Amino acid sequence: MSAINFRKMKKSTNYKNHFIVVGILAAVGLALLAYLMFYVAPAEVLETVKVVAITDSGCIAETLDGHAVNIGNCNAEPGDFISALVDQKVKERAELMNPTN
């Protein structure tokens, strides 16, 4: 007889830890998706705007509630009123940055 007992050890896998890690990764992925969908994705609305200037990056226009927005390329002259897609989230962020309006 030997002083050391040689027994075959079974390899045990703890699946509970795997499910916890997968659950945490899924929660982080869903949180990132929710952030991108609700805070980053544009919410464009067709508005009547007054063209203020024409620059290399597009036409700068002013909405009827006083926000300056870049509407991209347009076929208008400064002072013309046109309909353009305006991102509402940009307007909301501008109001948060300047609450005195």
C-alpha positions in Angstrom: 0.0 0.0 0.0 1.1 3.5 -0.8 0.7 6.5 1.3 -0.7 8.5 -1.7 -4.1 7.5 -2.8 -4.3 7.6 -6.6 -8.0 8.1 -7.5 -9.2 9.1 -10.9 -10.6 12.6 -10.6 -13.7 13.5 -12.7 -13.6 16.7 -14.5 -16.5 18.8 -13.3 -17.9 21.7 -15.2 -19.9 24.3 -13.5 -22.5 25.4 -16.0 -24.0 27.9 -13.5 -21.0 30.2 -14.0 -21.3 30.0 -17.8 -25.0 31.1 -17.6 -24.1 34.0 -15.4 -21.4 35.3 -17.7 -23.7 34.8 -20.8 -26.5 36.7 -18.9 -24.2 39.6 -18.0 -23.0 39.9 -21.6 -26.6 39.8 -22.9 -27.6 42.5 -20.5 -24.7 44.7 -21.6 -25.6 44.1 -25.2 -29.2 45.0 -24.7 -28.3 48.1 -22.8 -26.1 49.2 -25.6 -28.8 48.6 -28.2 -31.3 50.5 -26.1 -28.9 53.4 -25.8 -28.3 53.5 -29.6 -31.9 53.2 -30.5 -33.3 55.9 -28.1 -30.5 58.4 -27.7 -28.3 58.3 -30.8 -30.7 57.5 -33.7 -32.1 60.6 -35.4 -35.8 61.5 -35.1 -36.3 63.5 -38.3 -39.5 65.6 -38.9 -40.4 67.6 -41.9 -40.5 71.3 -40.9 -40.6 74.7 -42.6 -37.3 76.4 -42.3 -35.8 79.7 -43.4 -32.5 79.4 -45.2 -29.9 81.6 -43.5 -26.7 80.8 -45.3 -25.2 78.4 -47.9 -21.8 76.9 -46.9 -19.6 74.1 -48.2 -21.2 71.6 -45.8 -24.7 72.4 -46.8 -27.5 75.0 -46.2 -27.8 76.4 -42.7 -31.4 77.1 -41.9 -33.4 78.4 -38.9 -36.5 76.6 -37.7 -39.6 78.6 -36.8 -38.8 78.1 -33.1 -35.3 79.6 -33.6 -32.9 76.7 -33.9 -30.1 76.8 -36.4 -29.7 73.5 -38.3 -27.7 72.2 -41.2 -30.1 70.7 -43.7 -27.6 69.5 -46.3 -27.6 70.6 -49.9 -30.5 72.6 -51.1 -31.6 74.6 -54.1 -32.5 77.8 -52.3 -31.2 81.3 -51.6 -30.8 82.9 -48.2 -34.1 84.2 -47.0 -36.2 81.5 -48.7 -38.6 79.4 -46.8 -38.4 75.7 -47.6 -39.5 72.3 -46.1 -36.6 70.2 -44.8 -36.0 67.2 -42.5 -34.9 68.5 -39.1 -33.5 66.1 -36.4 -35.6 66.8 -33.3 -33.0 65.3 -31.0 -30.4 67.9 -32.1 -32.9 70.6 -31.1 -33.5 68.9 -27.7 -29.8 68.8 -27.1 -29.4 72.4 -28.1 -32.1 73.4 -25.6 -30.4 71.5 -22.8 -27.1 73.2 -23.5 -28.7 76.7 -23.6 -31.7 76.7 -21.2 -32.3 80.5 -21.4 -34.3 80.2 -24.7 
